Structures are given as C-alpha cells and as structure tokens.
C-alpha cells in the first residue's frame, strides 16, 4: 500500500498552507482520498504536484495553465520521470518566452517599454511618433519586441 500523508503532513513537507491545499484540491490540481472519518489523505506523489504548482505560480503561470499541464499527467497511476519529462518538454517553449519577457522587463523598465506614453525623453528616440501603436496596445517593446 502506498504511503499517504495527512493535510498537515503535506502542508509541512511542501511549505503550502492547508487552506491552499484545499483550494488546489477544489480546483482539481491535486487529489486526495478520504478516510472513513472523512479526513483527507494524499498520496506521497502529490508532493511533486504541489511543488510544481508552487514554482509555476511563483513565476507567474496562471492556474489555468497549471491545470492544463497537470491534466496531461496520468490519473490512474503515479506519474513517472518520463511523464514529467513530457510535461517539461511541452512547457519548454512557454517558459523560454516568459524568461525573455522577464529579461526585457529587467533591462528596459527604466527606459521606453513601448507603451505609448511618450513622457520619457528617450521615447522620442526609441518610439518616435508612437510607431509601436500600430503593433498593438500596451508595452510592445517588452511583450512583442521589434525584430531589428
């Protein structure tokens, strides 16, 4: 029989509050069985799911994206290294895009980000006549950098 954890044990081991674990369960991100006394019991493998959720949220991944990724894992068995590798491969491009946005934000936040404000002296050089407005609304130099 697989070792199970109480909600308190899962919380202590994962660093995630019990209230958040209950929320993740309601959202279908993690799964628990119930004892005859209706207490939650989590398979030890749920620790990996919780760690994945915690890290993904930390870097700004939405719950919908997390849910979609976790749905790709098998439900009838503990995910294997190969299962997690497939999930990782599918996320690689998405994460690389996110890293690029974060790097551009870090490097360009003090200058023109292409939002159309034209309030910075530099914008007259980087975005003359608000030409990036033709590309779309918002911070175009960060979200959709021009291909020079």
N, C-alpha and C positions, 0 to 999 in steps of 0.2 A: 504494500500500500504506500502511496506517495505521501510524503510528509506535508502537512498543512500548517498554515500559520493563522493565528487569530488576527483580528484587525489591529490590535495593539502591537503585536509582534511585527506585522507587515509595516506598520507606521514607524516603529522604532528602527527597523532594518533599512527602510527606504528613505527615511527623513521626510516623509509626506504625512501631513496631519490626517487623522482618521476621517474628519469631515471631507477632505479632498478625496480620500479613497472611496468613501460612499458616493461622492459625486461622480468619480470616474466609473464606478460600477453602474450608477443610474444611466450614464451616458454610453454604456456598453463598451468602454475601453478596457476594463478588466472584469474578471468573473470570479464569483465566489459560490461555494456551495453552502448549505445551511445544515446545522446540527438539528437534532430533534427539539432542542430548546430554542431554535431559530437564530442561533449565533452564526455569524459569518465565519467561513473557513476558506482560506486562499491556498491554492497550490503554490509551492515554492517558486515555480516558474513565473508566477505573476510579478515577482520582484523585478524581472527583466523588463516586463511591460511597463511597470511603474517607473523604472529608471529611464526607459525610452521616452515616456510621456514627459517626465520632469525635464530631461535635457531638451527635448523638442520645444517645450513651452519656453524654456529659458532663452532659446534663440529666436523666439517669435513665431513658431509654427502654430497655426490655428488648430483648434480641437477637431475641426472637420478634416483637415489634412492628416492629423494623427489618427483619427478614426479610420480613414480610408487606408492608411498604411497598415494599421493593426488588423484590419479586415482581411488583408492579404495573407495573414498567418493562419495555419490550420487551427480549427477549433476542437477537433476530436483527439488531439494529442499535443504534447509539449513541443513547441517549435524547436527545430534543430538548428545547428550552426548554419546549415545550408539554407534553411528558411529565412533566417536573419540576414544572411548574405544576399539573398534575392531582394529582400526589402531594401537593404542598403544600396544595392546596385540601382534600383528604381529611384531612390532618393538622391543619388549622387549628383545628377544634373540640377535638381531643385536646390540642393544645398549649395552647390557651386554658384548658382545665380544669387542666392541670398548672401553668400560671402562677398561676392562682387559688389552688391548694393551696400553692404556694411563698410567695405573698404572705401568706396566712393564717398559715402557719408562721412566717414572719418577724415578723408583727405580734402573734401570740398565744402564742408559745412560752414567754415568761416568765410568762404567766398561765394561766388554765384552758384546756386544749385539749379538754376533754370526755372524758377517758379514764376517769373514774370513780374516780380515786384519792382524791378528797375530802381530800387532805392539805394543800392550799393554803387559806389563809383565804378567798381570793377565790372558791373553788369554791362556798362556801355561798351566794354571791350569783349566780354565773353558772350553776351547775348544781345547784340545791338538790335535796336528796334523790336525787341522781344520776338525774335525769329523763331524761338523754340515754341511759341504759342501754336504755330502751325503743326507741330508734332503732337501736341495734346496739352491738357491742363496739368498743373502740379509741377513738382520738381523734376523736370525732364532730364537734367544732367546727371541726376542720381539714379532715377528709375529706368531711364532709357538713354544711356549715354550716346552722344553722336559718334558715328563711325568716321573718324578723321582719316 
